[in-house]
Amino acid sequence: MIRSTFALLLAVPLLLAVVAAHAQPGRPNTGLPTMQLTIGTQVVTAEIAATDETRQIGLMHRFSLPPDHGMLFVHDAPRMLSFWMRNTYIPLSIAFIDAKGRIINIEDMAPQVERTTWSTAPALYALEMKKGWFAQKGIGPGAEVKGLPPAAKR
C-alpha cells in the first residue's frame, strides 16, 4: 500500500508536467522579412512565409494584426493550396493568388477551425489579412497583386 501510494505521488507531478508541456501555446513566427504589396490603390505590408517551417506556422499563436498588415505565403510552384486555422486566434480572410499575380478566390476563415479552406485553382501565393479586409477595400477575384516575390526555392 505504501509503495503504490509513493509511486502515485511520483507519477502525478510527472503526468502534470507532460500535460502542461503540451498545453503551452506555441511560438509565433517572428522576425520574418516584410515587403509592400499593392492591390489596386491599397498598400499592404506583408510578412513573407517562404519556407516549409514558416508556412506551417503562419499566423498561429497571434492575437492581433496591425492595420493593412498580413502574411504572404510563397510556394515553389502553383498547386491547389489548402489552409486551416489550428492555433490561429485572429479571424482571417485569405486570397489565393496565381503565378501571374491575379486573385483566384477569397475565403473567410474562423479562428481555431480545423476545416480545410482550398484555392479553387492552382495558386502560387496566399495572402492572409484580417477577416473582411478584402471586402472592405472592394477587392475581389481577378484583382492584380503587384510587388510579389519570385517563387520560393525548393
N, C-alpha and C positions, 0 to 999 in steps of 0.2 A: 504494500500500500504506500509506504513512504517513498519507495523507488519510483512508482508510477506518478505520484504527486510531484516529485522532484523533476522527473522527465517532462511533465506537463508544464511546470514552471519555466523550464528552459525552452521548451518548444514555442510557447505563446509569444515571447518577445521576438523570436526569430520569424515566426509567421507574420507578426505585425510589421516587421521591417520589410519583408518581401512585399506585402500588400502596399505599404507606403511607397516603396520604390516604384511600383507600377502605377500608382495613383498620381504621382507628381506630374505636373504639366511638363511637356517637352520644351525645348528651346526654339524660339522663333528664328527664322533666317535673319541675320544681322550683317551689316557691312556689305550688302550686295551693291554692285555698281548700279547707277541710275542713268537714265537718258530721257530726253524730251521727245515725246511723240506728238504729232499734230493730226487731229481728226477734224476736218473742216476748219472752223475757226477756234476750236478748243485745243488747248495745250495740256498735255498730261505728263507728269513726272512718274516714270515707271521704273521700279526696281526690276532688275533683269535676273531671271532664274533660267540659266542655260546649261546647267549640269544635272545629271540624274538626281544627285542629293538635294540641290536647291529646288528642283521641280517637285520632288516628293514632299518636301516640307511646305513649299508655297507660303501661303499666309496663315498657316497653322499657328496656334498659340498667341495670336494677336487679338487685341480688343478694340482697336481703332485704326483708322487711316486718315491722314491729313486730307484736306480738300484737294481734289484733282490729282490725287496720287493713287497708284495701283501697282500691280505686278504683271510683268510681261513674261510669259513662259515661251522660251525659244527652243524649238526642236531641230533635229538634224535633217529631217526630210518631211514632206507633207504626209499626213496619215490621219485616220479617224482619231480624234482626241477625246478623252473622257476625263472628267474631274468629279471629285466628291468633296464633302465638307467635313470630314473627320477632323476633330480638334480645331475647327475653324469657328470663331465666335462672332465674326462680322458677317452680316447678310451681304451677299455679293451678287453682281451681275457679271457674266463672263461673255466676252466677244471672241468668237473663233475667227481667225484671220487666215486667208490663203497666202500662198507664196508671193502673189502679186500685191499684197497689202490690202486686199478687199475683205471687209467683214462678211462672213458667210452667214452666221446666225448669232443671236444674243439670247442668253438664257439667264433667268434669275435662280439663285441658289440660297436655300435657307441654312442658317447656322447648324452645325453638327448633324446634318442629314447625310447618311451614307449612300443614298440613292445616287447612281451614276448619271451625270449630265454629259451628253455627247455633242460633238460637232455634227452637222448634217452633211458635210462633205470633207474631204481631206484638208487639213489645216496645218500650217507650219507654226503658227503662233496662237496664243490665247492671252487675252488681256482681262484681268480681274480688276473691277472697280467696285466702289460701294454700290449696294443694290439701288437700282433706279437711275444711276448716273447717266447711262446712255440715253434713256428715255427723256430725262430732264433736259438734256442737251440737244434733243432732236436727232440723235444718231441711230441709224438702223442698218440692217443688212445692205450691202452694196457700197457703204461709205468707205473711203480710202484712208488708210492709216499711213502717215508719212513719217520717215525717220527710223524705220525698223532696222535692226541689225541683221547681218547675214545669218544664215542657218547655223545652228550650234555644231561644233566639231564633235565627231564620234570619239 
